[in-house]
Amino acid sequence: MHTLKTAQPCKALRPFVRAYAHRQTERSDAVRIELCPAQLEHILHFELGNRFDIWHSSGRHQISDAINVIGCHSTFAAYAELKPGLDSFAIFFQPTGFWRLFNISPCQLANGGGFEGTSVLGSWIRTLWSELGESSSFEHRMRIAEQFLLSQLIKAKEVTAMSRVAQHLFHVHGSVPIAALAQASGLGLRQFERRFQQDFGISPKVFARVARFQAAVDTKIAQPSCRWVDIAHNFGYHDQMHMIHDFEKLGGEAPAKFLMQLGNMRFTALSES
């Protein structure tokens, strides 16, 4: 049986963390292939059982590490081959949350696939991996993770002007003109775009596009009866063909087929945060 459990963080961590996810597969389960679409969250992923294979859209093959750090992706990223005997725990961060807690700029991780955890965070992260591995309970693992993350708050970076812009753009699902953001920041458009690109590794226009795509996907997952044509209208796509084009670029497939192949790579706890 393929089991997925998810939850949102405590109130103190919500400016930094969107959700936790716990995935397990039995030894008798069949292999599953799921899409890894464009996404803006940074993910700290702990593999506590068998590893999974990642087939990148470029053709590159990668086997997951025991600890993986995944940055934002501005295009369709990969397929994940989920094998029997998986046992994993993941922390989904706000687009600026990982940066603020660990002082690692998003531009260092953007569009780079998965990074081995100790190479990004240092050898100390293995202690947390070990503690999580000593428990098989999602609730207990979540408490371990929250205790660790709460201890990081004392060292958290202050919100910068550009990170505030990014978080706003994320929460309004990209539905604000980039020129208006530049004007509100007191910068010329080109200077604003350069600053954003330097900090996040992608342009503000692309960031907004992925934010809208994610919101559309998360809405459909949370409200399966909602029609695609209504989702296209609600999130400001010119028409349904415009949305289909975005899904093919950012998710690898047209909306209906994309959702069938996505599996549970995205889940309702993300749409609620």
C-alpha positions in Angstrom: 0.0 0.0 0.0 1.3 3.5 -1.0 0.7 5.7 2.0 1.0 9.5 2.1 0.4 11.6 5.2 0.7 15.4 5.3 0.2 18.3 7.7 0.8 22.0 8.0 3.4 23.5 10.4 2.7 25.2 13.7 1.8 28.9 13.6 5.3 30.1 14.4 6.8 28.3 11.4 4.2 29.2 8.8 6.2 32.1 7.4 8.9 29.6 6.7 7.3 26.2 6.1 4.3 25.3 4.0 3.8 21.6 4.8 5.3 18.2 5.9 4.9 15.0 4.0 5.5 11.4 4.9 5.5 8.7 2.2 5.8 4.9 2.6 5.5 2.0 0.1 5.3 -1.6 0.9 7.8 -4.2 -0.3 5.0 -5.7 -2.4 4.0 -2.5 -4.1 4.4 -1.9 -7.8 6.8 0.7 -9.2 5.1 4.1 -9.7 6.2 6.8 -12.1 5.1 10.4 -11.1 5.8 13.8 -12.6 8.0 16.4 -10.9 6.6 19.7 -12.2 7.9 23.2 -12.0 7.6 24.4 -8.3 8.6 27.3 -6.2 8.9 25.6 -2.8 12.3 24.5 -1.6 12.2 20.9 -0.3 14.3 19.2 2.3 13.8 15.5 1.6 15.0 12.6 3.9 15.1 9.1 2.5 14.9 6.6 5.3 14.2 3.4 3.3 15.0 2.5 -0.3 16.0 5.3 -2.7 14.1 6.4 -5.8 15.3 7.1 -9.3 14.9 10.5 -11.0 14.8 10.8 -14.8 15.4 14.4 -15.7 13.7 15.9 -18.8 17.3 16.4 -20.2 17.7 12.6 -20.1 20.0 12.6 -17.1 19.5 9.8 -14.6 20.0 10.4 -10.8 19.4 8.2 -7.8 18.2 10.1 -4.7 20.5 10.7 -1.8 19.8 9.9 1.8 19.3 13.7 2.3 18.2 15.8 -0.7 17.7 19.6 -1.0 15.5 20.6 -4.0 15.4 24.2 -5.1 12.8 25.8 -7.3 12.2 24.7 -10.9 11.0 27.0 -13.5 10.2 24.3 -16.1 9.0 20.7 -16.1 11.8 19.0 -14.1 11.8 15.2 -14.1 10.0 11.9 -13.6 10.4 10.1 -10.2 10.4 6.3 -10.2 9.0 5.3 -6.9 10.0 1.8 -5.9 8.8 -0.6 -3.2 10.2 -0.1 0.3 10.3 3.7 0.2 10.1 5.5 3.6 10.6 9.3 3.3 9.9 12.5 5.2 9.9 15.9 3.5 9.7 19.5 4.5 8.2 21.9 2.0 9.4 25.4 2.6 7.9 28.8 1.6 9.8 30.2 -1.5 11.9 32.4 0.9 11.7 30.2 4.0 14.7 28.0 3.3 16.8 31.1 2.6 15.8 32.8 5.8 16.4 29.8 8.0 19.6 28.5 6.5 21.1 31.6 4.8 21.3 29.9 1.5 20.2 32.0 -1.4 17.5 30.5 -3.7 19.7 31.3 -6.7 22.2 28.7 -5.6 19.6 26.0 -5.9 17.4 27.1 -8.7 16.9 24.8 -11.7 19.7 22.5 -10.4 17.8 19.3 -9.7 18.4 17.7 -6.3 21.5 18.5 -4.3 23.0 16.1 -1.8 22.0 17.5 1.7 25.3 17.6 3.5 26.9 19.4 0.5 24.4 22.2 1.0 23.8 22.3 4.8 26.9 20.6 6.2 27.4 17.3 8.0 25.2 18.3 11.0 22.1 17.5 9.0 22.8 13.8 9.3 21.9 14.1 13.0 18.4 15.1 12.0 18.2 12.3 9.4 19.2 9.8 12.1 16.6 11.1 14.6 13.9 10.9 11.9 15.0 7.4 11.0 14.6 6.2 14.6 10.9 6.8 14.4 8.3 5.4 12.0 5.5 7.6 13.1 4.6 10.6 11.0 3.4 12.5 14.0 6.7 11.9 15.9 8.8 12.7 12.9 6.9 16.0 12.5 7.5 16.9 16.2 11.3 16.1 15.7 11.4 18.4 12.6 9.4 21.2 14.2 11.6 21.1 17.3 14.7 21.5 15.0 13.1 24.2 12.9 11.9 26.2 15.9 15.5 26.2 17.2 16.6 27.7 13.8 14.3 30.7 14.3 16.7 32.6 16.5 19.2 32.7 13.5 16.6 33.5 10.8 17.4 36.2 8.4 15.2 39.3 8.4 12.8 39.7 5.5 14.5 41.7 2.7 12.6 43.9 0.3 13.1 41.5 -2.6 12.0 38.4 -0.5 8.9 40.4 0.6 8.1 41.0 -3.1 8.6 37.3 -3.9 6.4 36.1 -1.1 3.7 38.6 -2.1 3.9 37.4 -5.7 3.6 33.8 -4.5 0.5 34.5 -2.4 -1.3 36.4 -5.1 -0.6 33.5 -7.5 1.4 35.8 -9.8 -1.5 38.1 -10.5 0.2 41.4 -10.3 2.0 43.3 -13.1 5.8 43.1 -12.8 6.1 46.8 -13.7 3.8 47.6 -10.7 6.1 45.6 -8.4 9.2 47.4 -9.7 7.5 50.8 -9.2 6.5 49.9 -5.6 10.1 48.8 -4.9 11.4 52.2 -6.1 13.4 50.6 -8.9 13.3 50.8 -12.6 11.9 47.8 -14.4 15.2 46.4 -15.7 17.0 47.0 -12.4 14.2 45.3 -10.5 14.3 42.3 -12.8 18.1 42.0 -12.4 17.8 42.2 -8.6 15.1 39.5 -8.5 17.0 37.3 -10.9 20.2 37.6 -8.8 18.3 36.6 -5.6 16.1 33.9 -6.9 17.8 32.5 -10.0 14.7 33.1 -12.2 13.1 36.2 -13.5 10.0 37.7 -11.7 7.9 37.0 -14.8 8.8 33.3 -14.7 8.3 33.2 -10.9 4.8 34.7 -11.4 4.1 32.1 -14.1 5.0 29.2 -11.9 3.1 30.7 -9.0 -0.1 30.8 -11.1 0.5 27.2 -12.4 1.0 25.9 -8.9 -2.2 27.6 -7.7 -4.2 26.2 -10.6 -2.9 22.7 -9.9 -3.5 22.9 -6.1 -7.0 24.2 -6.6 -7.9 21.3 -8.9 -6.4 18.8 -6.3 -8.4 20.5 -3.5 -11.6 20.9 -5.5 -11.7 18.0 -8.1 -15.2 19.0 -9.3 -13.9 22.5 -10.3 -13.8 22.6 -14.2 -10.6 23.4 -15.9 -12.3 26.2 -17.9 -13.2 27.8 -14.6 -9.7 27.4 -13.2 -8.3 29.1 -16.3 -10.7 32.0 -15.8 -10.1 32.3 -12.1 -6.3 32.5 -12.4 -6.2 35.0 -15.2 -5.3 32.8 -18.2 -6.3 34.4 -21.5 -8.2 31.2 -22.4 -8.0 27.5 -21.9 -5.4 27.1 -24.6 -3.2 29.5 -22.8 -3.5 27.4 -19.7 -2.8 24.2 -21.7 0.4 25.7 -23.1 1.6 26.6 -19.6 0.8 23.1 -18.3 2.8 21.5 -21.1 5.8 23.8 -20.4 5.7 23.6 -16.6 4.2 20.2 -16.0 5.1 18.2 -19.1 1.5 17.4 -20.1 -1.9 19.0 -20.8 -4.0 19.5 -17.6 -6.1 16.4 -17.5 -3.2 14.0 -18.4 -0.8 16.0 -16.2 -3.1 15.4 -13.1 -3.3 11.7 -13.8 0.5 11.4 -14.0 1.2 13.8 -11.1 0.3 11.2 -8.5 0.6 12.7 -5.0 3.7 14.9 -5.7 1.4 17.8 -4.7 -1.3 17.4 -2.0 -4.1 19.4 -0.3 -2.0 20.6 2.6 -0.1 22.8 0.1 -3.3 24.3 -1.2 -4.4 25.2 2.3 -1.2 27.0 3.4 
